[in-house]
Amino acid sequence: MRTGDRIDRFIPGFLLDSPLSLVGYWWGTAIGWIWGTLWSTGPVERRAGLWVFRGLPAWAFPRGGVCVGGCFLTGDAPVTDRLLAHEAVHRVQWRRYGFLMPLLYLLAGRDALRNRFEIAAGLRAGGYVRTR
């Protein structure tokens, strides 16, 4: 079952994986670029299909980082390949839902263990569940 399959049935098809959702994805990427450019003090890299902005102050992003469109914004913590694989799933989610992504994510809740988008991206890879 893909992320949001239960939600998808309530969303008109022209809003999913469509030219309109692509515009939303690019809008999110532009917002991510602007925010990252304003606050990043670290290197900006292209990894795993994402623009990675590091060195942002802790108040500039939630949790350990945030994916906005095709950008991953984070602080000074290490950015591992495993974490980037998790964030790349969020990039695909942004591409599917476009402008709806922020609203759908908000409605999914702040508890990552119950948030369908975090579950689909992998709770371990995202650092929400510790490996023994």
One Martini backbone bead per residue (centre of mass of N, CA, C, O) as a GRO file, in nm:
protein
  132
    1MET     BB    1   0.093   0.038   0.026
    2ARG     BB    2   0.073   0.352  -0.028
    3THR     BB    3   0.093   0.655   0.044
    4GLY     BB    4  -0.236   0.750   0.108
    5ASP     BB    5  -0.451   0.558  -0.020
    6ARG     BB    6  -0.689   0.641   0.163
    7ILE     BB    7  -0.677   0.941   0.071
    8ASP     BB    8  -0.677   0.931  -0.244
    9ARG     BB    9  -0.989   0.868  -0.282
   10PHE     BB   10  -1.057   1.189  -0.197
   11ILE     BB   11  -0.881   1.275  -0.440
   12PRO     BB   12  -0.856   1.417  -0.717
   13GLY     BB   13  -0.674   1.301  -0.984
   14PHE     BB   14  -0.564   1.592  -1.087
   15LEU     BB   15  -0.380   1.616  -0.805
   16LEU     BB   16  -0.221   1.350  -0.888
   17ASP     BB   17   0.044   1.315  -1.059
   18SER     BB   18   0.053   1.612  -1.190
   19PRO     BB   19   0.090   1.916  -1.316
   20LEU     BB   20  -0.010   2.045  -1.050
   21SER     BB   21   0.179   1.891  -0.854
   22LEU     BB   22   0.440   1.991  -0.988
   23VAL     BB   23   0.403   2.284  -0.913
   24GLY     BB   24   0.403   2.228  -0.605
   25TYR     BB   25   0.686   2.109  -0.597
   26TRP     BB   26   0.833   2.364  -0.708
   27TRP     BB   27   0.734   2.550  -0.490
   28GLY     BB   28   0.864   2.397  -0.254
   29THR     BB   29   1.152   2.417  -0.363
   30ALA     BB   30   1.166   2.726  -0.359
   31ILE     BB   31   1.122   2.755  -0.056
   32GLY     BB   32   1.365   2.583   0.028
   33TRP     BB   33   1.578   2.758  -0.110
   34ILE     BB   34   1.523   3.018   0.037
   35TRP     BB   35   1.556   2.915   0.327
   36GLY     BB   36   1.838   2.789   0.290
   37THR     BB   37   1.983   3.049   0.193
   38LEU     BB   38   1.925   3.222   0.447
   39TRP     BB   39   2.030   2.987   0.689
   40SER     BB   40   2.271   2.859   0.571
   41THR     BB   41   2.622   2.756   0.685
   42GLY     BB   42   2.663   2.528   0.501
   43PRO     BB   43   2.664   2.302   0.282
   44VAL     BB   44   2.564   2.254  -0.059
   45GLU     BB   45   2.394   1.964  -0.183
   46ARG     BB   46   2.374   1.684  -0.412
   47ARG     BB   47   2.155   1.425  -0.284
   48ALA     BB   48   1.937   1.186  -0.360
   49GLY     BB   49   1.773   1.419  -0.526
   50LEU     BB   50   1.876   1.647  -0.326
   51TRP     BB   51   1.878   1.944  -0.159
   52VAL     BB   52   2.133   2.016   0.080
   53PHE     BB   53   2.087   2.197   0.383
   54ARG     BB   54   2.319   2.323   0.612
   55GLY     BB   55   2.331   2.496   0.925
   56LEU     BB   56   2.075   2.541   1.056
   57PRO     BB   57   1.884   2.659   1.275
   58ALA     BB   58   1.672   2.502   1.492
   59TRP     BB   59   1.419   2.700   1.429
   60ALA     BB   60   1.417   2.638   1.093
   61PHE     BB   61   1.336   2.338   1.188
   62PRO     BB   62   1.208   2.034   1.232
   63ARG     BB   63   1.354   1.835   1.420
   64GLY     BB   64   1.614   1.703   1.209
   65GLY     BB   65   1.431   1.790   0.962
   66VAL     BB   66   1.329   1.901   0.620
   67CYS     BB   67   1.106   1.848   0.353
   68VAL     BB   68   1.100   2.070   0.061
   69GLY     BB   69   1.041   1.918  -0.182
   70GLY     BB   70   1.383   1.906  -0.306
   71CYS     BB   71   1.452   1.979   0.003
   72PHE     BB   72   1.699   1.957   0.269
   73LEU     BB   73   1.665   2.071   0.605
   74THR     BB   74   1.942   2.135   0.835
   75GLY     BB   75   2.186   2.104   1.049
   76ASP     BB   76   2.478   1.944   1.207
   77ALA     BB   77   2.401   1.678   1.151
   78PRO     BB   78   2.435   1.394   1.013
   79VAL     BB   79   2.416   1.293   0.661
   80THR     BB   80   2.292   1.009   0.566
   81ASP     BB   81   2.196   0.776   0.345
   82ARG     BB   82   1.953   0.681   0.508
   83LEU     BB   83   1.822   0.958   0.547
   84LEU     BB   84   1.803   1.028   0.242
   85ALA     BB   85   1.610   0.799   0.173
   86HIS     BB   86   1.382   0.911   0.344
   87GLU     BB   87   1.368   1.197   0.206
   88ALA     BB   88   1.312   1.090  -0.084
   89VAL     BB   89   1.025   1.002  -0.020
   90HIS     BB   90   0.923   1.289   0.036
   91ARG     BB   91   0.975   1.392  -0.247
   92VAL     BB   92   0.767   1.203  -0.379
   93GLN     BB   93   0.529   1.309  -0.218
   94TRP     BB   94   0.544   1.594  -0.326
   95ARG     BB   95   0.496   1.511  -0.622
   96ARG     BB   96   0.212   1.386  -0.575
   97TYR     BB   97   0.073   1.642  -0.392
   98GLY     BB   98   0.203   1.907  -0.360
   99PHE     BB   99   0.013   2.149  -0.224
  100LEU     BB  100  -0.105   1.921  -0.020
  101MET     BB  101   0.126   1.826   0.165
  102PRO     BB  102   0.115   2.013   0.416
  103LEU     BB  103  -0.175   1.940   0.495
  104LEU     BB  104  -0.152   1.629   0.510
  105TYR     BB  105   0.072   1.625   0.718
  106LEU     BB  106  -0.077   1.774   0.940
  107LEU     BB  107  -0.318   1.567   0.955
  108ALA     BB  108  -0.125   1.320   1.038
  109GLY     BB  109   0.068   1.438   1.243
  110ARG     BB  110   0.336   1.464   1.488
  111ASP     BB  111   0.333   1.159   1.519
  112ALA     BB  112   0.547   0.957   1.361
  113LEU     BB  113   0.420   0.670   1.445
  114ARG     BB  114   0.132   0.782   1.283
  115ASN     BB  115   0.258   0.895   1.029
  116ARG     BB  116   0.222   0.802   0.704
  117PHE     BB  117   0.478   0.943   0.584
  118GLU     BB  118   0.690   0.828   0.785
  119ILE     BB  119   0.630   0.531   0.753
  120ALA     BB  120   0.689   0.519   0.442
  121ALA     BB  121   0.995   0.629   0.485
  122GLY     BB  122   1.096   0.528   0.759
  123LEU     BB  123   1.161   0.524   1.088
  124ARG     BB  124   1.458   0.440   1.109
  125ALA     BB  125   1.581   0.625   0.889
  126GLY     BB  126   1.454   0.889   1.044
  127GLY     BB  127   1.503   0.838   1.371
  128TYR     BB  128   1.236   0.722   1.539
  129VAL     BB  129   1.383   0.438   1.552
  130ARG     BB  130   1.575   0.234   1.730
  131THR     BB  131   1.855   0.045   1.708
  132ARG     BB  132   2.010  -0.223   1.877
   0.00000   0.00000   0.00000
